[in-house]
Amino acid sequence: MQKRPVRLYFLCIQNRCRSQIAAAYAKHYGGEHVIAESAGLETGAIHPYTVEVMKEVGIDISGEISKSIDMKIFMQSNVIVKLCEQLNEKCPVVPFAIKNVQWDVADPLTAEDQLEEVRAARDQIRLKILELFRELNIPVNE
């Protein structure tokens, strides 16, 4: 019997950079072993640098859109990953049955050299995804 996929929900303030990158990497590395979605407290257009830096690593997210938190998806998730400190104060409380993960990844879109900072955030998030997969025993597709 095949194990059900792990449902991952990546949350950030605007769902235009960090949470989009995390969901894209989770889908890329997790394949059929995960269901990965992302959302934010607010929505706005996905930043062009987000699309650009993911294309650099061979992942096309140009068709993605910014989404606000969906409480049905939130409650059906196995793991909630919050990618910024601000979200801790504003995010819905994660029930005990759901694994709550906090990654404090600085907002690269507030930096002076945004493109380089988005690349740095991308690389940091990639490592965190691979670490999370090891912790949860999720097979990694290379």
Helices and strands as residue ranges (DSSP letters): E 6-12, H 18-30, G 31-33, E 34-40, H 48-56, H 71-76, E 79-82, H 85-90, E 99-102, G 108-110, H 114-136
